[in-house]
Amino acid sequence: MSCPYYRFNAGLSNSDQSSSTNQHNMSTMETNEKAREQIFEIVKNQLRDNDPPETKETYDKLENQGFDDFQIKQMIGQCIAIELFDILKFGKPFSKERYIKNLKKLPKDLFD
């Protein structure tokens, strides 16, 4: 399963872009990688602490459906990213209810 949040400049050809565009794309990719690492750290902490327990339940459900560790963390990370976006963009408080609701939707794409 692919998560839109983690698609990094797919299909871009270096030969089709100027040097400044390449530098911008590399910077964007590095930023996306750092964001993913931080979100994966949140997932890891939630699994370790079993808080919320729905994260571990979702992990186990997806693992039983044949997804690998990276794919599962991407999907759970997408749920976290939705919350982070609302916090940072709109100043909304974290919604544990919406987060858990989104976890339970997985593996369905949350943006459909």
Steps between C-alpha positions, in 0.01 A plus 500: 500500500623846421434804716469834319667683787825317434523523123829673431528667160414178318583490134717811486790478262814697585571554131163676464565755771725799552769499766301730727194276464713198588630675811144592602383141446791362703422744779134398493593132505734556797225688684250223423747237622553691827124537547452129434773411751333714765156354429643147508651585839152598623363169371781310672430679829127432477567132437754478783277678750178342372352850501255513345444123492323539164838564338624152595163346410522663158863392456409138579194510270705632208782255565250213492378634163852459359638855517864539603634717782585795276160499328320480834699788644425702187128443540494574872727798431246633255246512784751689712579738214132590468496603865829688474374689196188619682705601803759693300283643222179578685607512865252222584562280803597136454187290444556156648151403385572586135845338521353171623220521242763535226705212641194277480450592131840360404604359259253711302647821358398779737479751215239316291 
